[in-house]
């Protein structure tokens, strides 16, 4: 019922190795999900690894610390291409375009703000969401500093969740102010930051890597339209088929045909995504009416009817079983 986004094996191994360097012992059941014979790892395997990391570590900021351990080489050809850009602004543009090579399902986007550019991270998963989002932002800060020769420091970071530890510890690790309970996961770059030259800029290598990356991206796009659709549904639950198709640059009919070729459909993907998001929200104390609105339903009754069709029980009954 759900598509299966993938992540590069190299990045998944880097997460495991960084956890081990930080003293986190992972069970063989989690490590066994990384098949060295495959170039990419299913998101479900990555979920299991992060669940094991959270279970094995008592540090609430283990994700952030782990992200600060990731090196540019762990991002494979996409990381090398980022490193070879002329400026930090060029690297941001490259990240937006080629991030699916590193990890499908999630994505970055940007918006201009007064005096700078806000880089927003949109996760495409629910498992260990807070810890993993902090890992991604920590990795982004660390790599941005490294490729600029330590000339870059973010103006500020926004986290969608509340603080997991003392705020001063966040500031100490990231070297910048951090705001909590925001509408998004993001960091702000000043206009001056975007012009910082990269220490290993290499136009010839970048163009060679771009050819390789374009082929990889085309292959992923062709193979995982369902993953792109699911990501858009998670980011915009109110959108219908036509709006999603428009975002992908195709017609609604073309979207139907391509999803049918992948043995899927827009309805199946939307139901799967909304069901997972509903379960996640029902584990909190959020009001049913607010959940219904957030997931794009006209009212609480329509949401309850859909949830009963998905789960075979009402949202209220689902919550009762959790207590």
ZIBEL-V423817 format. One record per backbone hydrogen bond with DSSP energy under -0.5 kcal/mol. NH is the residue of the N-H (numbers start at 1). CO is the residue of the C=O. Records with the same first field share a line. If there is no record, write none. Layout:
NH = CO ; CO
This chain:
7 = 41
8 = 102
9 = 39
12 = 8
13 = 9
14 = 10
15 = 11
16 = 12
17 = 13
18 = 14
19 = 15
20 = 16
21 = 17
22 = 18
23 = 20
24 = 19
25 = 23
26 = 24
30 = 27
31 = 27
32 = 28
33 = 30
34 = 31
35 = 33
36 = 34
38 = 35
41 = 7
43 = 5
45 = 42
46 = 42
47 = 43
48 = 44
49 = 45
50 = 46
51 = 47
52 = 48
53 = 49
54 = 50
55 = 51
56 = 52
57 = 53
60 = 58
62 = 59
65 = 61
66 = 62
67 = 63
68 = 64
69 = 66
70 = 66 ; 67
74 = 71
75 = 72
76 = 73
78 = 75
79 = 75
80 = 76
81 = 77
82 = 78
83 = 79
84 = 80
85 = 82
88 = 196
89 = 194
91 = 87
92 = 88
93 = 89
94 = 90
95 = 91
96 = 92
97 = 93
98 = 94
99 = 95
101 = 98
102 = 98 ; 99
103 = 99
104 = 6
106 = 104
107 = 122
109 = 120
111 = 118
113 = 116
116 = 113
117 = 189
118 = 111
119 = 117 ; 187
120 = 109 ; 118
121 = 185
122 = 107
123 = 121
129 = 126
132 = 128
133 = 129
134 = 130
135 = 131
136 = 132
137 = 133
138 = 134
139 = 135
140 = 136
141 = 137
142 = 138
143 = 139
144 = 140
145 = 141
146 = 142
147 = 143
148 = 144
149 = 146
150 = 145
151 = 148
155 = 188
156 = 188
157 = 177
158 = 186
159 = 179
169 = 166
170 = 166
171 = 167
172 = 168
173 = 169
174 = 170
175 = 171
177 = 155
179 = 157
181 = 161
182 = 159
185 = 121
186 = 158 ; 184
187 = 119
188 = 156
189 = 117
191 = 115
194 = 190
195 = 191 ; 192
196 = 193
198 = 86
199 = 147
201 = 198
202 = 84
206 = 202
207 = 203
208 = 204
209 = 205
210 = 206
211 = 207
212 = 208
213 = 209
214 = 210
215 = 211
216 = 212
217 = 213
218 = 214
219 = 215
220 = 216
221 = 217
222 = 218
223 = 219
224 = 220
228 = 224
229 = 225
230 = 226
231 = 227
232 = 228
233 = 229
234 = 230
235 = 231
236 = 232
239 = 236
244 = 240
245 = 241
246 = 242
247 = 243
248 = 244
249 = 246
250 = 245
255 = 251
256 = 252
257 = 253
258 = 254
259 = 255
260 = 256
261 = 257
262 = 258 ; 259
263 = 260
264 = 259
269 = 265
270 = 266
271 = 267
272 = 268
273 = 269
274 = 270
275 = 271
276 = 272
277 = 273
278 = 274
279 = 275
280 = 276
281 = 277
282 = 278
283 = 279 ; 280
284 = 281
286 = 281
291 = 287
292 = 288
293 = 289
294 = 290
295 = 291
296 = 293
297 = 292
303 = 299
304 = 300
305 = 301
306 = 302
307 = 303
308 = 304
309 = 305
310 = 306
311 = 307
312 = 308
318 = 314
319 = 315
320 = 316
321 = 317
322 = 318 ; 319
323 = 319 ; 320
